[in-house]
């Protein structure tokens, strides 16, 4: 590498002494006054000077770009600059020693074409894995703080495998017109969350959208989301990742298996170009912001699924992309011998409670909240975020505390997947600091077991429909994100169509994916022409949705469950860019009644504040209405049967206690019978001349299973109702 030449540039001539100082200053632009806007060094015709240590990343400044990157163990750093798409860099500039501030290398480079610029770094230092160091100056490294990446601009376009720099850091520009947009800040108890994958949502030809599988295609389906009634979408990872990672042909079909779900992040600050119709033009940032702005205009929040538990670099056999080559010992949890801890199940574990990594995570989330107007975050395998640098669980994890109290994130929803692949399971015990909610895996498991008729589930179900006070007594029901299905596992249809997983298409001999699905095929494995089995399956789907929407906590439904989507028994479709993952929109017509049923349930939940409490029930009558805020019943009113053999129970919510008595609502009664025969339930008697009306009866034929909101017919008897076998009834007292 050539020696860096230094030259000093003189400031422009001072104004004539006779001229008033004020006039002289006003006649100059700011660029004429600031000495730090002038180069002091030159290398191969490129001019630069010492830069600013903060912020990290690449930032446009007058006349140039400021580059800042840190490494605690590197002995030298070189800035590598490319023209967009070029095979070779146009210049490589070693950082002079005096450009280093502590562990931070910083440089301002002038007169760059920022819209055509791609940049990276070479880090020199020891290659000593036993001490945690894996420096290799032959590798060009991507910037962890890059706001945009090039090199994977089009989905599944085959890369140049000989590219010396495959993941190219780029600048993103802050020129987007947000107009009056801002995060919606709905109370979390009012959310109905819809988990979806960007590409899978609109890629199927039956979606009938332009540029299917992209951010922009979501915009074309906003009307559908509004019609369904959801007011929050949770997007599976949208950060830059490599869909070619671990790709292989299916030995049976020959179809390429890829990294479809995206839980293998290359860069946490950059939206995935392959998800953007304009990604090939480098416009993925604006395209995503446009969709978020349009969703907000239509009253829909956006939560991002973030994966701060590991990166795409894998273990010691993986590719060096960024973190490993910059500061391996800082970014990853390592054993004393220098091997990677693997609490993520993917080869490495991000060292989130190292102060440097913790700051990166904070900077990243602040960026998405402030610059993308994101409403909240769901943290994949979040239990890892509470592990110390040696892997042990912390009682007071610094990162989780910092996120909870950060002022920029103060209104963002924070949701934890409160377990990890290393066996740390923290549902109900996740360090919450009064801010964190959790994916309630115990809700999912209990509801599935109850629906298929397992014994001994009534007692636990009583807890789950109340927002799990046994788990979240000090945190309130809003700590519980209630779900029955998510991307990982069976769809709702498959939960009642398969006893076993069928993952043969993954080419792993059906060894992958969970075995404890708590599913029931209703009498036949997979699709069947049996009329009775198909009716039972549809009823079970409705039972599940009905219980979900009347449970305290925050309901989340999986993309396509509202129209009977199937993955044909595959409970781990992470590798399929095909119809196993793509949402088939023709199901909307085929299963129109299921969509309308789900839509009606969401409207019902929104219409009744008694279903959306932010505090746990007291089981007392603190407003003197004559009824407790919640009362529990069996086939006999006021007498819950919680014995092991019981498979049915009911509960009543007194509307006078809605929102802790601040709002008057109707009384809601829900009877759940998972016994294989119909049961008669005695009804609690209402006062003030109110009568019971039927909103839902899942035992009825499709068109009669749900009543129009506000037009629910009175029950034939005000004393009792017959709840059919494996059925749910929802009554309204008004």
N, C-alpha and C positions, 0 to 999 in steps of 0.2 A: 504494500500500500504506500502511495506517495506521501511524503511529509507534508503536513498542513502548513501552508504559507499564511502568514499574518500580515495584514496591512491595515493601517488606521485611516479612516475616512474623516476628513476635517468637516466641521460644521460649516454651513454657509456663512458668508461674511456678515459681520454684525451690522445693524442699521446705523446710519450716520448719527453722530452724537447729537446733532441738532434736532433730530426727529424725536418727538415725544415717545416715551417708552410704550405707553398704552396704545398709541396709534401703530407703532411698529409691531406689537404683538397681535393686534387685531388684523393687521394686513397679512399675517402669516397663517398658514394652515397648521393644524395640530401636528402634521407630519414634518413640518419644518422645525418645530420646537423640540420634540422629544428626541433626545440623543439615542435612546434605545431602539429607534426605528431605523438606524443606520448600521450597515455591516462593519465589522471590525476584522473579519477573516475572509479568506477566499480559498477555494479548493477546486481545481479543475474548472475554473470559470464560474463556480457557484459561490455566491456571497452569503455570509452568515455571521452570527455573533452569539455570545452567550445568551441563553434564553431564560424563561421563567420556570421555576420548578413546579409551580402549580398553575393551572390544573394539569393532571396527567393526561396523556393522549396527545392528539394533534389538534391545535386550535388556531384558527385564522386570526392574525393580528395585522395591523396596518403594514402594508408592503410585503407581508410574508406569512409564514406558518411557524408556530411555536411547537416543538416536539419535546415531550417529557416522559421519561420512563425510569423506573427504579429497579435495582437489583442489589441485594445485600451482599452478594459474594462474587459478582463479576469483576474481572480485573480491567476490562476495557469494553467499550461499546461503539458500534459503528452504525450510523444512519444510512439506510439504503433507499434510494429514490428511483422509481420507475415512471415512465410514461405508461398510461393505461394500456394493459394488454401486452406490453413489450416483453420480449424474451429475456433481455438483459437490462440491468439498471443503467441509467444515464450518469449516475454518480454515486459513490460511496464515501461518506464523510466521517472519519473517525472523530469522536468527541475529544477535544483537548482536555487535559487534566483539569484545567481551571473552569471547565464547563460542568463540573461535577459538584453537586451540593449534597453533602452527606452521601446517601446511596442513590441519589437521583441524577440522571444525566439529562441536561436540558440545553436546547439549541433553537435559535430562531433562524430560519433560512428564508432568504428574500427572493422575490421575483419568480415565484413558482406558478405554474398553471394549475391552480388548485382543483379545477374540475376534471383535469386529466391525470391527476397525481395519484400514484400508489406508493406506499412506503412500508418499510419494515426495518428490522434491526438484526445485526449480528452481535452476539454476546461472547466475549472471550472469558475464560476462567477454567478452573480445574474440572477435568472429567474424573470424578472420584465417587462412584455410586455408593461405596461403603460409607462415605461421609455425607451423602445426600446430594452431591453435585453432579450435574450432567450437562455441562457446557460443551458446545460444539460450534465454533465460529464459522464452520462451513455451511451451517444452516441459516437461512434467512427466516426470522421469526416475526409472526404477526403481533400487533400491538394489542394487549388485553383491553385497552381502553378505546380501541377504534370504534367509531360510531357507524361504520359501514364496512363491509368486506366485499371484495371482488374475487373472481376466480371460480365461483359457483353460481353464475348469474341466471342460469336457466335450469329448471328442474330436470334432473336425470340426463342432461347433456353430458356425454362422456368427456371427462376431463383429459387434459394433456398430462399423462402420467409422468412425463419427463420434465414438467415445469419446475424450475428451480425455486419457485415461490408460489405455491398453490392457493394459499389463503391470504389475499392481498388487502392490507389495511388501506382504507380510504377516508376522506373527510365527509362529513354530512353538514349541510348548511341550514342555518336557523332562519330561513326565509319563508316558512310556511305561514299562511294566513289562517289562524284559528278563529278569526272573527270573535264572537262572544263565547266561545266554547270553554267549558271547564268541567272537571269531574262532577258527577251528579250527586254524590254523597247521600244516597238513600240510606235510611236506617237498615242495618243488616237484616233485621227480622222481617223486613218487607220484601226481601229478594226472593225471586224464583230463578235459580241458576240453571243454565243450559250448557253442559260441557260439550265442546265440539273441537274437531280437527279442521284446520283451515282448508287443506287440500281435499280431505274426504267429504267435507260438507257439500261441495258443489262440483266435484270432478265428474260424477256420473253423467252420461249423456242425457239422462232423464231430468237432470237439473234444469236444462234448457236456459243456460246463462251464457253470456259472453265471457271468454277467458276463464273457463271453469277451473276450479282448484286454486284460485288466487285470492288475495286480499280484496281486490276490486269486485270479485264475484259475490262476496259476502254482502256487499252493498245492495246487490240485486235481490237478496233474500231477506232484507230487513222487514219488508211488508209481511212476509211469512212469520218471522219471529214475533212481530207485534200481534199478528192474528192469533198465534198460539198463546201469547200472553206473558212470555218470559220477559223479565226486565234486566237480565244480566247474562252475558255469555262468558264462559270460562274457556279460553283458548289453550289447547295443548301447545307445547313449545313452539314459539315463532322465532326464536333466536337462530342465528346462523349455525347450521350444522351440515354435515356431509351425508347426503342420502346414500352415497356409495360405500359408506363405512360398513365393513363386514358383508358386503354384497356377495351373492353367489347364485348360480343358477339352481333352480329346483330340479333335483335329479329325475323327478317323475315327469314334470310338465315342461321343463326347460325355461320356464319363466324366471326372470331375474328377481331375486329376493333382496330387498333393500332396507335401509334404515328409514322407515316411514314415519314412525311416531315422533322422532326427533329428540329423544331424551339422551343426547350426547353432544353437549354444547361445544362449539368451537370458539364463539365469542358472545359474551353476555350483553353487550351494548348494541349489537347489530341485528336488525330484522332480516329474516331470511330472504335473500334476493329471489330464490327459486319459488317463493310463494307470491311473488309480485308479477303481474302482467307486464310491468315496466322494469322488472329486474335487469333485463338485458341492456337497458338504458341507464342503469344505476339510479333509478327513481323509486326504489322500494320504500325509502323513508317517507316520502310524500304520499305514496299510495296507501301505506298503512295509516298515516295520520288522517287522510281523507276519510277512510272507513270509520275510524274511531269518532271523528267529528260527526259523521252522518248517523252513527249509532246513538250518540248522545242526543242529537236533535230529535231522535225518535224515542228517547227515554230508556235507552238500554245501556247499562254499565258494561265495562270491559275489565275482566280479571285475567291476568296472565299466569300461566303455569310456568314457574321458574325452577331451574335445575342447578342449584348451587351445591349439590352434593358431590359431583364429579365432573370431569371434562372429557372431551373426545380423545385425549392423548393416551388413555388406557394405562396399562402397566408398563413394565420395562421393555416389553415387546412392541409397544405402540409407537406411533409417529410423534416426533417432536414438532409441534405446531407453534406453540407460544409459551405457556406457563413453564413447562419443563426446562426449556432452553434459557429462559430469563432468570428464574430463581426457583429451581425445583424444590429445594428444602423449605422455602417459605410457603409455596402454594399448595403443597401436598402433605398429607399425613404419612410419615415414614416410620418404619420400625427402626430400632437402634442399628440394625445392619444395613439400612438404606433401602429396604424393600417397601413397596406401596401397601399401606393398609387398604382393605377392600370392603369397607362397610356399605358401599353402594352396589356391590355385585357386578360392577362393570370394569374393574381393574384398578381404579384409583379412588381416592377420597380427597376432596378439596379441604384444605386446612383452614376452615372458616373462622376459627377462634384465634388464629394468628392475627395480630393487629393490622398488618398490611392487607391481608386477605379480607378481613372484616371491613376495612375501609373501602375496599374495592366493591364488595357486595352493597354496602350502603350507598356509595357513589352511583352504582348501577341502578338501584331501585329509585333513588332520588331523580336520576335522569329520566327514567320511564314515567315516573309520576309527574314531573315538572314539564318535560319536553314532549311527552306523548299523551298527557292527560289520562293516564291509566288509573282506574278506580280501585284496583286491589291486586293482590298476588296470592297464588296458591303455591306452596313450597313443596316440591317433590322430595320424598324421603327426608322430611324435615328433622327427624330425630338426630340425623348426622350433624345438623347445625348446633346441637347442644353438646357435642363431644369435644373434649379437650384435645390438645395436639398429640397426646399419646393414645387417643381413642377412647378414653374413659368418659362416662357421662358426667357432665357438670351440673351442680345444683343451681348455679346462677350463671347461665351461659352469657358471656358478654355480647355476642352478636344478637341473640334474641332480645335481650334487654335494650340494646341500641336501636333495633328496628322498632320496638314497641314505643319508645319515647322520642324517636326522631321527629323534629318539627315538620319537615317536608312531607313525611309519610303519615302525619297525624290523622288524616281523614281516610287513608287507604285501608281497605279490608286486608287483614293478614290471616291466611288460612294455612294450617299445617297438615301435611300428611304425616301423622305423628308416629311413624315407625321407620325403620331402615332395614337394609338387607343383612345387617350384622346382628339382628335379633333384638334390637332395642325397640320396645313397643310402649308408647307413651300416650295412648288414647286415654284421656281423662286426667293425665298427669303431666302433660306437656307444659313447660314453663311459659305461662301466658301473660304475666304482667298486666292483667286486665284488658288485654288487647287482642290476643290470638284466639281464633276459632280453629276447629279441627274437623277434618274429614272423619266422621264418626263411623269407623269400621265395625264397631259393635252394634250400631243401629242396623247396618246392612246385614250382618250375620244373624241377628235376632229376628229381623223381619222375614228373612228367607226361611229360617227354620220354622217360624210360626206359620207361614203361609203353606208350607208343605206338610204341616200337621204334626210336627215333632212334639213329644210330650214335654211338660215342665217349662213351657215358654211364656205362660201368662204373666208370671211375676216380673220377668225381665221386660216384656212388652209394655207393661204398665209404666216402667221407667222410661222406655224409649219414646213413647208417644207424648210424654211430658217434657221432652227436651233433655232427657237423661240426667235428672238431678242427682242420681247416684254417682255420676261421673263429674258433673259440673255444678255441684251445689253452690260453690262460692263464685261461680262465673256466669251463671244464668243460662237459659236455653239457647241463646244466640251463639254460644261457644260450639254448638253441635250443628255441623253441616250434615244433614240427613240425606243419605242416598241408598239406593238399592243396587244400582249398577253404575259403572264408570268405564272409561276406555279400557281399563285393565280387568279383563274377566268377561263373563257372558253378557250379552245384551239381555234386556228384560224378556223378550220373546224366548231366547235360548234358555233362560233360567227355568222355563216351564216346558221346554221341548227336549232337554238333554239331561241325562243322569251323569254322563261322563264328558270330559273334554275330548275334542276331536281336532288335534293340532297337527295332523299328518302333513298338511300343506306347508308347514314351517320347515320341513326337511330335518327335523331333529328327533324323528321316531317317536313323536308324541310324548317326549320326556319333559318338554318345557311347559310353562304355564302352571297355574295353581291346581291342586287336586281337591281342595276343600271348597267346592263351589256351593254347597248347600242347595243344590238344584233338584228339580223333580220333573220328569218328562211327562207326567200325567197319564202314563200307560203305554207310550210308544216312543222309541228313540228317534228323534228327528221328525221330519215332515211326515204327515200321514193324511189319509183321506177319511179317517174315522170322524164322523160328525160330532159324536159326544166328546171325544178327546179334544178336538179343536175348540168346541164351545167352552170346555173346562179351562183350556189354556188362555183363551181370551178373557174368561172370568178372572183367572188368577192375575193376569196383567192388570186388569182393572182394580182388583183387590189391592194389589201392591201400590198402584198410583193413588188410590183413594186414601189408604192409610198414610202414605207419604205426605199428602197435601193437607191432612188434618192433624199432623203431628206438630208439636211445638219444636222450634228450631228453624233451620234454614233448609228448604228442600232443594235438591239438585237432581236433575234428570239428564240422562245420557242422550246425545244426539240420535234421533231416529227411533227412540223407544216409544215416542208418541204416535208412530205409524207402523209399529211392528217390525222393525228392522231385525234381521238375523245375520249372524256370521257363521251359520251352519255348525255351531258347536265349537268353533275355535275360540278359545278364551285368551289368546295371546297373539293378536294379529299385528304385532309390531313391525313385521317385515314385508307387508303386502301392499303394493300400490295397485290395487285392483278392487273388484267388487266385494271382496271380503271386508274392506274398509270403507269404500265409497258408499255414500247414502243414496239408495235407489229411490228417487222421488216418485216413481210409479206406485210405491206402496201407499202414498198419501191418498190416492184414489181407491186402491184395493182395500185399505183399512180406514176409510173415512170416518167411520163411527168411533174408532179408537182415538183418532185425532180430536174429534169433537168432544169425546168424553174427557180427554186430558185438558182440552181448552176450557171446558166447563168447570173442572176441578180448580184450575188456576184462577178463574174468575171468582169462584166461590171463596177461595182463600183470600183473595184481595178484597172481597166485599165484606168479610167478617173479621174485624180486628181481634176478636176473641181467640182466633187461631194464631195470632202473631204477637205473643207476649214477649217482652224483653226481660221479664223476671219469672222466677219459678212460682208455681202455684203454692198456696199455703194450706189448702184443704180446709179452709175456714170461710165463714161468711162475714167478711170484714166490711161489707157495704150494707148489711141488713136487708138483703133481698129475699131471704128465706131459703137460700141454697148456698152451698159451698162453691168456691170458684171452680173447682173440679170435683166431681164425685164419681166413684167407681161402682160398676154394677156387673151382675152376671145375668143368667136367665131370669133370676129374681131381682127386681129393683132393689138397690142399696145393699146387695149381698154379692160381693165379688167371690168367685170360686177360683182360687189360685192353686188348687191341688195339682199334682203332677199329671193327672189324667185329663185335666181341663184343657180344652182347645178353643175356648170362646170367652169373651168378656166384652163389656161396653163401658163407655165413659160419657159423662155429660159436662159440658162447659156452660156455666151460667153467664149470659151476655151482660148482665149488670156489672160484672167484674172485669169487663174488657179493658185493657190498658190500665190495670190496677184501679178500675172503677171510674176512670176519667171519661169513658165513652160508653154509651148504651148500645148493646148489640142483641141479636137474637140468641136464643139458647140452642146449642148444638148437641146432638146425641149421636154417637157412633157405636154401632153394634158389629162385632167381628166374630164370625162363626167359621172356624177352620175344621170343624167336625164334618164327617162325611154324610151326615144326615141333617135335615132342617131342624131348627130349634126355635121355640117360642120364647121371646124376651118380653117380660113385663116392663111397661114404660113408666118412668117416674111421672108423677102427676104435676102438671104445670099450674101456676097461679095466674091471677089477673086476666082470666079469660083467654089465655093463649092456648093454641092447639098445635099438635104435631103435624108436620108436613114432610113428605118424602122427597129428598133431593137425589139420592143415589140408592139404587138397589141392583147390585151387580148380578143377581140371579135372574134378572129379567132379560128378555131378548134385546138385541143391540139398540134398537130405536127407543126402547123404554127404560134403559138402564140409568139414564140421568134426565132430570127435569130442567127446563129453562130456569135460569136464575130469577128469583122473585115470583115465579109462577108454579112453585112446587105444590102438588095436590095434597090435600089432607089425607092422613092415613085412614083406612077403613075403620080402625078402632083406635081410640085414644088410650086404651089400657094395655095393649100388647101388640107386637108385630111378629110375624113369622119370618125368620132369617134363614134363607135356603142353605143347603149344604155348601161349604166352602164359599161363603159369600160375605159381603159387607153391605150394611145399610147406613146411610147418613140421613138423619132427620133434622128438621129445623123447627124450633118451637117459636111461634109468633102469633 
